């Protein structure tokens, strides 16, 4: 049996970390712990507004 966790928030990272780098690190974390992630991602500004 599994448990499910919903994440709704913003992660603040240094300027040098792109969305691609962050996602790679996040997916590695999930895989190393035998977790699965499903959902979407987008880059936002400091006010939470999506960056187009």
Secondary structure, DSSP 8 states (H G I E B T S, - for coil): --------------TT--HHHHHHHHHHHHHHTT----S----B-TTS-B--
